[in-house]
Amino acid sequence: MKNWFRFTRAEREDIRRAGDASTIGWFFAAAIGIGFGLGYWVDSWAGTEPWGGAVGALLGIGAAFMNLFRVAKELSRDDEERR
């Protein structure tokens, strides 16, 4: 592995973009899990089982897709600027 400072600017940018893209999968799992967890907590507090968990999971899925589109837009914009 090369020393970080010996990478060219383009190589460092490619590494940064790969890191940004790799977070998408983790964010999907985290957003859905957190949404479901909060919904489950609401269910236990309000006695509305299973609706809180279902709504929380759906909100988590929505947040995950919003992040996916945001990251894709940033990567696309970066790609257009490099041309």
PyMOL Python script that loads the backbone (N, CA, C, O; Angstrom):
from pymol import cmd

cmd.read_pdbstr("""\
ATOM      1  N   MET A   1       0.858  -1.180   0.000  1.00  0.00           N
ATOM      2  CA  MET A   1       0.000   0.000   0.000  1.00  0.00           C
ATOM      3  C   MET A   1       0.895   1.231   0.000  1.00  0.00           C
ATOM      4  O   MET A   1       1.885   1.309   0.727  1.00  0.00           O
ATOM      5  N   LYS A   2       0.523   2.166  -0.821  1.00  0.00           N
ATOM      6  CA  LYS A   2       1.287   3.403  -0.913  1.00  0.00           C
ATOM      7  C   LYS A   2       1.018   4.302   0.292  1.00  0.00           C
ATOM      8  O   LYS A   2      -0.034   4.216   0.926  1.00  0.00           O
ATOM      9  N   ASN A   3       1.965   5.143   0.588  1.00  0.00           N
ATOM     10  CA  ASN A   3       1.780   6.175   1.589  1.00  0.00           C
ATOM     11  C   ASN A   3       0.678   7.116   1.083  1.00  0.00           C
ATOM     12  O   ASN A   3       0.649   7.462  -0.098  1.00  0.00           O
ATOM     13  N   TRP A   4      -0.217   7.524   1.972  1.00  0.00           N
ATOM     14  CA  TRP A   4      -1.352   8.362   1.579  1.00  0.00           C
ATOM     15  C   TRP A   4      -0.899   9.602   0.817  1.00  0.00           C
ATOM     16  O   TRP A   4      -1.559  10.007  -0.140  1.00  0.00           O
ATOM     17  N   PHE A   5       0.194  10.201   1.216  1.00  0.00           N
ATOM     18  CA  PHE A   5       0.647  11.444   0.603  1.00  0.00           C
ATOM     19  C   PHE A   5       1.269  11.219  -0.772  1.00  0.00           C
ATOM     20  O   PHE A   5       1.483  12.176  -1.516  1.00  0.00           O
ATOM     21  N   ARG A   6       1.559   9.976  -1.113  1.00  0.00           N
ATOM     22  CA  ARG A   6       2.138   9.685  -2.426  1.00  0.00           C
ATOM     23  C   ARG A   6       1.092   9.379  -3.478  1.00  0.00           C
ATOM     24  O   ARG A   6       1.427   9.211  -4.650  1.00  0.00           O
ATOM     25  N   PHE A   7      -0.165   9.305  -3.084  1.00  0.00           N
ATOM     26  CA  PHE A   7      -1.243   9.141  -4.053  1.00  0.00           C
ATOM     27  C   PHE A   7      -1.412  10.443  -4.820  1.00  0.00           C
ATOM     28  O   PHE A   7      -1.191  11.527  -4.281  1.00  0.00           O
ATOM     29  N   THR A   8      -1.797  10.327  -6.059  1.00  0.00           N
ATOM     30  CA  THR A   8      -2.110  11.540  -6.817  1.00  0.00           C
ATOM     31  C   THR A   8      -3.443  12.081  -6.328  1.00  0.00           C
ATOM     32  O   THR A   8      -4.190  11.393  -5.632  1.00  0.00           O
ATOM     33  N   ARG A   9      -3.725  13.300  -6.694  1.00  0.00           N
ATOM     34  CA  ARG A   9      -4.998  13.911  -6.298  1.00  0.00           C
ATOM     35  C   ARG A   9      -6.174  13.086  -6.820  1.00  0.00           C
ATOM     36  O   ARG A   9      -7.153  12.887  -6.101  1.00  0.00           O
ATOM     37  N   ALA A  10      -6.089  12.609  -8.051  1.00  0.00           N
ATOM     38  CA  ALA A  10      -7.168  11.811  -8.634  1.00  0.00           C
ATOM     39  C   ALA A  10      -7.348  10.498  -7.878  1.00  0.00           C
ATOM     40  O   ALA A  10      -8.478  10.063  -7.657  1.00  0.00           O
ATOM     41  N   GLU A  11      -6.233   9.857  -7.474  1.00  0.00           N
ATOM     42  CA  GLU A  11      -6.345   8.609  -6.722  1.00  0.00           C
ATOM     43  C   GLU A  11      -6.974   8.846  -5.351  1.00  0.00           C
ATOM     44  O   GLU A  11      -7.802   8.050  -4.909  1.00  0.00           O
ATOM     45  N   ARG A  12      -6.598   9.916  -4.682  1.00  0.00           N
ATOM     46  CA  ARG A  12      -7.204  10.232  -3.380  1.00  0.00           C
ATOM     47  C   ARG A  12      -8.692  10.501  -3.532  1.00  0.00           C
ATOM     48  O   ARG A  12      -9.491  10.082  -2.694  1.00  0.00           O
ATOM     49  N   GLU A  13      -9.063  11.191  -4.585  1.00  0.00           N
ATOM     50  CA  GLU A  13     -10.480  11.482  -4.834  1.00  0.00           C
ATOM     51  C   GLU A  13     -11.256  10.191  -5.103  1.00  0.00           C
ATOM     52  O   GLU A  13     -12.382  10.038  -4.630  1.00  0.00           O
ATOM     53  N   ASP A  14     -10.665   9.266  -5.857  1.00  0.00           N
ATOM     54  CA  ASP A  14     -11.323   7.979  -6.115  1.00  0.00           C
ATOM     55  C   ASP A  14     -11.515   7.190  -4.828  1.00  0.00           C
ATOM     56  O   ASP A  14     -12.557   6.563  -4.637  1.00  0.00           O
ATOM     57  N   ILE A  15     -10.526   7.214  -3.946  1.00  0.00           N
ATOM     58  CA  ILE A  15     -10.639   6.518  -2.666  1.00  0.00           C
ATOM     59  C   ILE A  15     -11.742   7.140  -1.820  1.00  0.00           C
ATOM     60  O   ILE A  15     -12.522   6.422  -1.194  1.00  0.00           O
ATOM     61  N   ARG A  16     -11.813   8.463  -1.796  1.00  0.00           N
ATOM     62  CA  ARG A  16     -12.863   9.142  -1.032  1.00  0.00           C
ATOM     63  C   ARG A  16     -14.243   8.791  -1.570  1.00  0.00           C
ATOM     64  O   ARG A  16     -15.165   8.534  -0.795  1.00  0.00           O
ATOM     65  N   ARG A  17     -14.391   8.777  -2.894  1.00  0.00           N
ATOM     66  CA  ARG A  17     -15.680   8.459  -3.502  1.00  0.00           C
ATOM     67  C   ARG A  17     -16.079   7.014  -3.227  1.00  0.00           C
ATOM     68  O   ARG A  17     -17.255   6.729  -2.998  1.00  0.00           O
ATOM     69  N   ALA A  18     -15.107   6.096  -3.248  1.00  0.00           N
ATOM     70  CA  ALA A  18     -15.406   4.696  -2.937  1.00  0.00           C
ATOM     71  C   ALA A  18     -15.868   4.563  -1.488  1.00  0.00           C
ATOM     72  O   ALA A  18     -16.774   3.785  -1.192  1.00  0.00           O
ATOM     73  N   GLY A  19     -15.250   5.315  -0.593  1.00  0.00           N
ATOM     74  CA  GLY A  19     -15.680   5.303   0.803  1.00  0.00           C
ATOM     75  C   GLY A  19     -17.094   5.833   0.966  1.00  0.00           C
ATOM     76  O   GLY A  19     -17.888   5.273   1.722  1.00  0.00           O
ATOM     77  N   ASP A  20     -17.411   6.912   0.257  1.00  0.00           N
ATOM     78  CA  ASP A  20     -18.773   7.451   0.313  1.00  0.00           C
ATOM     79  C   ASP A  20     -19.783   6.429  -0.191  1.00  0.00           C
ATOM     80  O   ASP A  20     -20.840   6.249   0.414  1.00  0.00           O
ATOM     81  N   ALA A  21     -19.465   5.764  -1.285  1.00  0.00           N
ATOM     82  CA  ALA A  21     -20.388   4.786  -1.859  1.00  0.00           C
ATOM     83  C   ALA A  21     -20.541   3.567  -0.951  1.00  0.00           C
ATOM     84  O   ALA A  21     -21.617   2.970  -0.895  1.00  0.00           O
ATOM     85  N   SER A  22     -19.486   3.195  -0.247  1.00  0.00           N
ATOM     86  CA  SER A  22     -19.549   1.997   0.594  1.00  0.00           C
ATOM     87  C   SER A  22     -20.413   2.196   1.838  1.00  0.00           C
ATOM     88  O   SER A  22     -20.803   1.212   2.467  1.00  0.00           O
ATOM     89  N   THR A  23     -20.719   3.419   2.205  1.00  0.00           N
ATOM     90  CA  THR A  23     -21.542   3.658   3.383  1.00  0.00           C
ATOM     91  C   THR A  23     -23.028   3.416   3.125  1.00  0.00           C
ATOM     92  O   THR A  23     -23.813   3.333   4.070  1.00  0.00           O
ATOM     93  N   ILE A  24     -23.413   3.303   1.875  1.00  0.00           N
ATOM     94  CA  ILE A  24     -24.834   3.167   1.547  1.00  0.00           C
ATOM     95  C   ILE A  24     -25.438   1.926   2.196  1.00  0.00           C
ATOM     96  O   ILE A  24     -26.502   2.010   2.809  1.00  0.00           O
ATOM     97  N   GLY A  25     -24.783   0.787   2.073  1.00  0.00           N
ATOM     98  CA  GLY A  25     -25.317  -0.449   2.642  1.00  0.00           C
ATOM     99  C   GLY A  25     -25.461  -0.390   4.151  1.00  0.00           C
ATOM    100  O   GLY A  25     -26.471  -0.827   4.701  1.00  0.00           O
ATOM    101  N   TRP A  26     -24.444   0.154   4.825  1.00  0.00           N
ATOM    102  CA  TRP A  26     -24.521   0.276   6.282  1.00  0.00           C
ATOM    103  C   TRP A  26     -25.635   1.218   6.696  1.00  0.00           C
ATOM    104  O   TRP A  26     -26.326   0.978   7.686  1.00  0.00           O
ATOM    105  N   PHE A  27     -25.810   2.293   5.933  1.00  0.00           N
ATOM    106  CA  PHE A  27     -26.855   3.245   6.291  1.00  0.00           C
ATOM    107  C   PHE A  27     -28.232   2.618   6.117  1.00  0.00           C
ATOM    108  O   PHE A  27     -29.129   2.872   6.922  1.00  0.00           O
ATOM    109  N   PHE A  28     -28.416   1.793   5.066  1.00  0.00           N
ATOM    110  CA  PHE A  28     -29.700   1.116   4.882  1.00  0.00           C
ATOM    111  C   PHE A  28     -30.037   0.289   6.122  1.00  0.00           C
ATOM    112  O   PHE A  28     -31.130   0.407   6.676  1.00  0.00           O
ATOM    113  N   ALA A  29     -29.096  -0.543   6.550  1.00  0.00           N
ATOM    114  CA  ALA A  29     -29.354  -1.405   7.704  1.00  0.00           C
ATOM    115  C   ALA A  29     -29.606  -0.583   8.967  1.00  0.00           C
ATOM    116  O   ALA A  29     -30.524  -0.883   9.731  1.00  0.00           O
ATOM    117  N   ALA A  30     -28.806   0.437   9.185  1.00  0.00           N
ATOM    118  CA  ALA A  30     -28.947   1.253  10.395  1.00  0.00           C
ATOM    119  C   ALA A  30     -30.271   2.015  10.398  1.00  0.00           C
ATOM    120  O   ALA A  30     -30.953   2.059  11.422  1.00  0.00           O
ATOM    121  N   ALA A  31     -30.638   2.610   9.281  1.00  0.00           N
ATOM    122  CA  ALA A  31     -31.875   3.403   9.228  1.00  0.00           C
ATOM    123  C   ALA A  31     -33.096   2.526   9.471  1.00  0.00           C
ATOM    124  O   ALA A  31     -33.996   2.909  10.218  1.00  0.00           O
ATOM    125  N   ILE A  32     -33.133   1.364   8.851  1.00  0.00           N
ATOM    126  CA  ILE A  32     -34.280   0.473   9.037  1.00  0.00           C
ATOM    127  C   ILE A  32     -34.313  -0.053  10.470  1.00  0.00           C
ATOM    128  O   ILE A  32     -35.374  -0.114  11.091  1.00  0.00           O
ATOM    129  N   GLY A  33     -33.151  -0.432  10.990  1.00  0.00           N
ATOM    130  CA  GLY A  33     -33.096  -0.936  12.366  1.00  0.00           C
ATOM    131  C   GLY A  33     -33.497   0.109  13.386  1.00  0.00           C
ATOM    132  O   GLY A  33     -34.256  -0.183  14.310  1.00  0.00           O
ATOM    133  N   ILE A  34     -33.002   1.314  13.229  1.00  0.00           N
ATOM    134  CA  ILE A  34     -33.350   2.384  14.165  1.00  0.00           C
ATOM    135  C   ILE A  34     -34.833   2.734  14.045  1.00  0.00           C
ATOM    136  O   ILE A  34     -35.508   2.932  15.055  1.00  0.00           O
ATOM    137  N   GLY A  35     -35.340   2.809  12.817  1.00  0.00           N
ATOM    138  CA  GLY A  35     -36.763   3.098  12.629  1.00  0.00           C
ATOM    139  C   GLY A  35     -37.638   2.041  13.266  1.00  0.00           C
ATOM    140  O   GLY A  35     -38.608   2.360  13.953  1.00  0.00           O
ATOM    141  N   PHE A  36     -37.296   0.777  13.040  1.00  0.00           N
ATOM    142  CA  PHE A  36     -38.078  -0.300  13.642  1.00  0.00           C
ATOM    143  C   PHE A  36     -37.957  -0.272  15.162  1.00  0.00           C
ATOM    144  O   PHE A  36     -38.947  -0.455  15.871  1.00  0.00           O
ATOM    145  N   GLY A  37     -36.746  -0.044  15.660  1.00  0.00           N
ATOM    146  CA  GLY A  37     -36.544   0.009  17.109  1.00  0.00           C
ATOM    147  C   GLY A  37     -37.363   1.101  17.779  1.00  0.00           C
ATOM    148  O   GLY A  37     -37.976   0.877  18.823  1.00  0.00           O
ATOM    149  N   LEU A  38     -37.370   2.276  17.178  1.00  0.00           N
ATOM    150  CA  LEU A  38     -38.182   3.364  17.736  1.00  0.00           C
ATOM    151  C   LEU A  38     -39.674   3.045  17.642  1.00  0.00           C
ATOM    152  O   LEU A  38     -40.435   3.347  18.561  1.00  0.00           O
ATOM    153  N   GLY A  39     -40.090   2.432  16.527  1.00  0.00           N
ATOM    154  CA  GLY A  39     -41.492   2.028  16.394  1.00  0.00           C
ATOM    155  C   GLY A  39     -41.874   0.970  17.413  1.00  0.00           C
ATOM    156  O   GLY A  39     -42.975   1.003  17.964  1.00  0.00           O
ATOM    157  N   TYR A  40     -40.978   0.039  17.665  1.00  0.00           N
ATOM    158  CA  TYR A  40     -41.229  -1.002  18.662  1.00  0.00           C
ATOM    159  C   TYR A  40     -41.357  -0.386  20.052  1.00  0.00           C
ATOM    160  O   TYR A  40     -42.198  -0.796  20.852  1.00  0.00           O
ATOM    161  N   TRP A  41     -40.502   0.612  20.328  1.00  0.00           N
ATOM    162  CA  TRP A  41     -40.591   1.303  21.619  1.00  0.00           C
ATOM    163  C   TRP A  41     -41.931   2.025  21.757  1.00  0.00           C
ATOM    164  O   TRP A  41     -42.554   1.992  22.818  1.00  0.00           O
ATOM    165  N   VAL A  42     -42.371   2.680  20.676  1.00  0.00           N
ATOM    166  CA  VAL A  42     -43.677   3.352  20.702  1.00  0.00           C
ATOM    167  C   VAL A  42     -44.782   2.324  20.939  1.00  0.00           C
ATOM    168  O   VAL A  42     -45.720   2.582  21.693  1.00  0.00           O
ATOM    169  N   ASP A  43     -44.669   1.153  20.291  1.00  0.00           N
ATOM    170  CA  ASP A  43     -45.657   0.092  20.495  1.00  0.00           C
ATOM    171  C   ASP A  43     -45.728  -0.333  21.957  1.00  0.00           C
ATOM    172  O   ASP A  43     -46.817  -0.490  22.509  1.00  0.00           O
ATOM    173  N   SER A  44     -44.581  -0.516  22.577  1.00  0.00           N
ATOM    174  CA  SER A  44     -44.587  -0.959  23.976  1.00  0.00           C
ATOM    175  C   SER A  44     -45.120   0.127  24.901  1.00  0.00           C
ATOM    176  O   SER A  44     -45.719  -0.173  25.933  1.00  0.00           O
ATOM    177  N   TRP A  45     -44.906   1.375  24.538  1.00  0.00           N
ATOM    178  CA  TRP A  45     -45.380   2.488  25.359  1.00  0.00           C
ATOM    179  C   TRP A  45     -46.873   2.739  25.170  1.00  0.00           C
ATOM    180  O   TRP A  45     -47.595   2.991  26.135  1.00  0.00           O
ATOM    181  N   ALA A  46     -47.337   2.669  23.900  1.00  0.00           N
ATOM    182  CA  ALA A  46     -48.728   3.009  23.601  1.00  0.00           C
ATOM    183  C   ALA A  46     -49.632   1.793  23.444  1.00  0.00           C
ATOM    184  O   ALA A  46     -50.853   1.933  23.388  1.00  0.00           O
ATOM    185  N   GLY A  47     -49.045   0.602  23.372  1.00  0.00           N
ATOM    186  CA  GLY A  47     -49.862  -0.602  23.209  1.00  0.00           C
ATOM    187  C   GLY A  47     -50.487  -0.716  21.836  1.00  0.00           C
ATOM    188  O   GLY A  47     -51.614  -1.197  21.715  1.00  0.00           O
ATOM    189  N   THR A  48     -49.795  -0.292  20.808  1.00  0.00           N
ATOM    190  CA  THR A  48     -50.343  -0.290  19.443  1.00  0.00           C
ATOM    191  C   THR A  48     -49.698  -1.349  18.558  1.00  0.00           C
ATOM    192  O   THR A  48     -49.698  -1.216  17.334  1.00  0.00           O
ATOM    193  N   GLU A  49     -49.152  -2.392  19.157  1.00  0.00           N
ATOM    194  CA  GLU A  49     -48.422  -3.407  18.408  1.00  0.00           C
ATOM    195  C   GLU A  49     -49.272  -3.971  17.284  1.00  0.00           C
ATOM    196  O   GLU A  49     -50.438  -4.255  17.560  1.00  0.00           O
ATOM    197  N   PRO A  50     -48.848  -4.156  16.108  1.00  0.00           N
ATOM    198  CA  PRO A  50     -47.531  -4.048  15.486  1.00  0.00           C
ATOM    199  C   PRO A  50     -47.356  -2.775  14.663  1.00  0.00           C
ATOM    200  O   PRO A  50     -46.397  -2.663  13.899  1.00  0.00           O
ATOM    201  N   TRP A  51     -48.255  -1.829  14.805  1.00  0.00           N
ATOM    202  CA  TRP A  51     -48.259  -0.680  13.894  1.00  0.00           C
ATOM    203  C   TRP A  51     -47.049   0.232  14.058  1.00  0.00           C
ATOM    204  O   TRP A  51     -46.537   0.738  13.060  1.00  0.00           O
ATOM    205  N   GLY A  52     -46.588   0.454  15.245  1.00  0.00           N
ATOM    206  CA  GLY A  52     -45.434   1.321  15.461  1.00  0.00           C
ATOM    207  C   GLY A  52     -44.183   0.782  14.802  1.00  0.00           C
ATOM    208  O   GLY A  52     -43.434   1.527  14.169  1.00  0.00           O
ATOM    209  N   GLY A  53     -43.954  -0.523  14.950  1.00  0.00           N
ATOM    210  CA  GLY A  53     -42.790  -1.146  14.319  1.00  0.00           C
ATOM    211  C   GLY A  53     -42.866  -1.074  12.798  1.00  0.00           C
ATOM    212  O   GLY A  53     -41.866  -0.813  12.129  1.00  0.00           O
ATOM    213  N   ALA A  54     -44.055  -1.308  12.263  1.00  0.00           N
ATOM    214  CA  ALA A  54     -44.220  -1.259  10.811  1.00  0.00           C
ATOM    215  C   ALA A  54     -44.016   0.155  10.279  1.00  0.00           C
ATOM    216  O   ALA A  54     -43.325   0.348   9.279  1.00  0.00           O
ATOM    217  N   VAL A  55     -44.607   1.133  10.936  1.00  0.00           N
ATOM    218  CA  VAL A  55     -44.448   2.527  10.501  1.00  0.00           C
ATOM    219  C   VAL A  55     -42.994   2.974  10.670  1.00  0.00           C
ATOM    220  O   VAL A  55     -42.450   3.660   9.804  1.00  0.00           O
ATOM    221  N   GLY A  56     -42.371   2.589  11.776  1.00  0.00           N
ATOM    222  CA  GLY A  56     -40.967   2.934  11.996  1.00  0.00           C
ATOM    223  C   GLY A  56     -40.064   2.337  10.933  1.00  0.00           C
ATOM    224  O   GLY A  56     -39.156   3.005  10.438  1.00  0.00           O
ATOM    225  N   ALA A  57     -40.309   1.075  10.576  1.00  0.00           N
ATOM    226  CA  ALA A  57     -39.509   0.435   9.529  1.00  0.00           C
ATOM    227  C   ALA A  57     -39.717   1.131   8.189  1.00  0.00           C
ATOM    228  O   ALA A  57     -38.761   1.330   7.440  1.00  0.00           O
ATOM    229  N   LEU A  58     -40.954   1.503   7.881  1.00  0.00           N
ATOM    230  CA  LEU A  58     -41.216   2.215   6.624  1.00  0.00           C
ATOM    231  C   LEU A  58     -40.537   3.581   6.596  1.00  0.00           C
ATOM    232  O   LEU A  58     -40.005   3.992   5.565  1.00  0.00           O
ATOM    233  N   LEU A  59     -40.554   4.280   7.722  1.00  0.00           N
ATOM    234  CA  LEU A  59     -39.848   5.557   7.783  1.00  0.00           C
ATOM    235  C   LEU A  59     -38.349   5.362   7.636  1.00  0.00           C
ATOM    236  O   LEU A  59     -37.674   6.175   7.004  1.00  0.00           O
ATOM    237  N   GLY A  60     -37.819   4.283   8.218  1.00  0.00           N
ATOM    238  CA  GLY A  60     -36.409   3.965   8.063  1.00  0.00           C
ATOM    239  C   GLY A  60     -36.049   3.660   6.618  1.00  0.00           C
ATOM    240  O   GLY A  60     -35.003   4.090   6.131  1.00  0.00           O
ATOM    241  N   ILE A  61     -36.913   2.920   5.931  1.00  0.00           N
ATOM    242  CA  ILE A  61     -36.688   2.628   4.512  1.00  0.00           C
ATOM    243  C   ILE A  61     -36.698   3.921   3.707  1.00  0.00           C
ATOM    244  O   ILE A  61     -35.872   4.107   2.814  1.00  0.00           O
ATOM    245  N   GLY A  62     -37.632   4.812   4.022  1.00  0.00           N
ATOM    246  CA  GLY A  62     -37.687   6.106   3.328  1.00  0.00           C
ATOM    247  C   GLY A  62     -36.418   6.915   3.548  1.00  0.00           C
ATOM    248  O   GLY A  62     -35.884   7.510   2.611  1.00  0.00           O
ATOM    249  N   ALA A  63     -35.936   6.937   4.786  1.00  0.00           N
ATOM    250  CA  ALA A  63     -34.695   7.666   5.092  1.00  0.00           C
ATOM    251  C   ALA A  63     -33.509   7.046   4.362  1.00  0.00           C
ATOM    252  O   ALA A  63     -32.630   7.762   3.882  1.00  0.00           O
ATOM    253  N   ALA A  64     -33.482   5.715   4.275  1.00  0.00           N
ATOM    254  CA  ALA A  64     -32.388   5.034   3.584  1.00  0.00           C
ATOM    255  C   ALA A  64     -32.379   5.378   2.101  1.00  0.00           C
ATOM    256  O   ALA A  64     -31.317   5.623   1.528  1.00  0.00           O
ATOM    257  N   PHE A  65     -33.558   5.398   1.472  1.00  0.00           N
ATOM    258  CA  PHE A  65     -33.610   5.745   0.052  1.00  0.00           C
ATOM    259  C   PHE A  65     -33.269   7.218  -0.185  1.00  0.00           C
ATOM    260  O   PHE A  65     -32.643   7.555  -1.189  1.00  0.00           O
ATOM    261  N   MET A  66     -33.676   8.088   0.730  1.00  0.00           N
ATOM    262  CA  MET A  66     -33.294   9.494   0.585  1.00  0.00           C
ATOM    263  C   MET A  66     -31.775   9.642   0.631  1.00  0.00           C
ATOM    264  O   MET A  66     -31.204  10.412  -0.141  1.00  0.00           O
ATOM    265  N   ASN A  67     -31.119   8.910   1.532  1.00  0.00           N
ATOM    266  CA  ASN A  67     -29.666   8.949   1.608  1.00  0.00           C
ATOM    267  C   ASN A  67     -29.040   8.364   0.348  1.00  0.00           C
ATOM    268  O   ASN A  67     -28.046   8.890  -0.153  1.00  0.00           O
ATOM    269  N   LEU A  68     -29.615   7.279  -0.166  1.00  0.00           N
ATOM    270  CA  LEU A  68     -29.106   6.680  -1.402  1.00  0.00           C
ATOM    271  C   LEU A  68     -29.123   7.692  -2.538  1.00  0.00           C
ATOM    272  O   LEU A  68     -28.133   7.837  -3.255  1.00  0.00           O
ATOM    273  N   PHE A  69     -30.231   8.388  -2.706  1.00  0.00           N
ATOM    274  CA  PHE A  69     -30.334   9.378  -3.780  1.00  0.00           C
ATOM    275  C   PHE A  69     -29.381  10.554  -3.558  1.00  0.00           C
ATOM    276  O   PHE A  69     -28.824  11.090  -4.515  1.00  0.00           O
ATOM    277  N   ARG A  70     -29.194  10.956  -2.297  1.00  0.00           N
ATOM    278  CA  ARG A  70     -28.278  12.052  -2.001  1.00  0.00           C
ATOM    279  C   ARG A  70     -26.841  11.680  -2.357  1.00  0.00           C
ATOM    280  O   ARG A  70     -26.132  12.458  -2.995  1.00  0.00           O
ATOM    281  N   VAL A  71     -26.422  10.496  -1.946  1.00  0.00           N
ATOM    282  CA  VAL A  71     -25.061  10.051  -2.237  1.00  0.00           C
ATOM    283  C   VAL A  71     -24.868   9.865  -3.736  1.00  0.00           C
ATOM    284  O   VAL A  71     -23.832  10.250  -4.279  1.00  0.00           O
ATOM    285  N   ALA A  72     -25.857   9.278  -4.412  1.00  0.00           N
ATOM    286  CA  ALA A  72     -25.755   9.081  -5.858  1.00  0.00           C
ATOM    287  C   ALA A  72     -25.657  10.415  -6.586  1.00  0.00           C
ATOM    288  O   ALA A  72     -24.910  10.544  -7.556  1.00  0.00           O
ATOM    289  N   LYS A  73     -26.409  11.406  -6.121  1.00  0.00           N
ATOM    290  CA  LYS A  73     -26.362  12.727  -6.741  1.00  0.00           C
ATOM    291  C   LYS A  73     -24.987  13.363  -6.545  1.00  0.00           C
ATOM    292  O   LYS A  73     -24.439  13.951  -7.478  1.00  0.00           O
ATOM    293  N   GLU A  74     -24.431  13.250  -5.347  1.00  0.00           N
ATOM    294  CA  GLU A  74     -23.104  13.810  -5.092  1.00  0.00           C
ATOM    295  C   GLU A  74     -22.040  13.127  -5.938  1.00  0.00           C
ATOM    296  O   GLU A  74     -21.175  13.793  -6.506  1.00  0.00           O
ATOM    297  N   LEU A  75     -22.098  11.797  -6.025  1.00  0.00           N
ATOM    298  CA  LEU A  75     -21.115  11.073  -6.821  1.00  0.00           C
ATOM    299  C   LEU A  75     -21.254  11.404  -8.305  1.00  0.00           C
ATOM    300  O   LEU A  75     -20.256  11.500  -9.019  1.00  0.00           O
ATOM    301  N   SER A  76     -22.484  11.578  -8.763  1.00  0.00           N
ATOM    302  CA  SER A  76     -22.714  11.942 -10.166  1.00  0.00           C
ATOM    303  C   SER A  76     -22.181  13.340 -10.441  1.00  0.00           C
ATOM    304  O   SER A  76     -21.565  13.577 -11.480  1.00  0.00           O
ATOM    305  N   ARG A  77     -22.415  14.264  -9.518  1.00  0.00           N
ATOM    306  CA  ARG A  77     -21.926  15.628  -9.692  1.00  0.00           C
ATOM    307  C   ARG A  77     -20.399  15.651  -9.702  1.00  0.00           C
ATOM    308  O   ARG A  77     -19.790  16.350 -10.512  1.00  0.00           O
ATOM    309  N   ASP A  78     -19.779  14.880  -8.796  1.00  0.00           N
ATOM    310  CA  ASP A  78     -18.320  14.795  -8.774  1.00  0.00           C
ATOM    311  C   ASP A  78     -17.783  14.230 -10.081  1.00  0.00           C
ATOM    312  O   ASP A  78     -16.760  14.684 -10.592  1.00  0.00           O
ATOM    313  N   ASP A  79     -18.486  13.232 -10.617  1.00  0.00           N
ATOM    314  CA  ASP A  79     -18.050  12.615 -11.861  1.00  0.00           C
ATOM    315  C   ASP A  79     -18.142  13.610 -13.020  1.00  0.00           C
ATOM    316  O   ASP A  79     -17.254  13.653 -13.871  1.00  0.00           O
ATOM    317  N   GLU A  80     -19.210  14.407 -13.057  1.00  0.00           N
ATOM    318  CA  GLU A  80     -19.370  15.407 -14.120  1.00  0.00           C
ATOM    319  C   GLU A  80     -18.314  16.492 -14.014  1.00  0.00           C
ATOM    320  O   GLU A  80     -17.842  16.988 -15.037  1.00  0.00           O
ATOM    321  N   GLU A  81     -17.930  16.873 -12.798  1.00  0.00           N
ATOM    322  CA  GLU A  81     -16.911  17.904 -12.613  1.00  0.00           C
ATOM    323  C   GLU A  81     -15.529  17.426 -13.054  1.00  0.00           C
ATOM    324  O   GLU A  81     -14.690  18.230 -13.462  1.00  0.00           O
ATOM    325  N   ARG A  82     -15.298  16.127 -12.972  1.00  0.00           N
ATOM    326  CA  ARG A  82     -14.003  15.589 -13.366  1.00  0.00           C
ATOM    327  C   ARG A  82     -13.823  15.552 -14.879  1.00  0.00           C
ATOM    328  O   ARG A  82     -12.699  15.453 -15.371  1.00  0.00           O
ATOM    329  N   ARG A  83     -14.902  15.630 -15.598  1.00  0.00           N
ATOM    330  CA  ARG A  83     -14.809  15.554 -17.069  1.00  0.00           C
ATOM    331  C   ARG A  83     -14.404  16.865 -17.660  1.00  0.00           C
ATOM    332  O   ARG A  83     -14.278  16.979 -18.879  1.00  0.00           O
TER     333      ARG A  83
END
""", "prot")
cmd.dss("prot")
cmd.show_as("cartoon", "prot")
cmd.util.cbc("prot")
cmd.orient("prot")
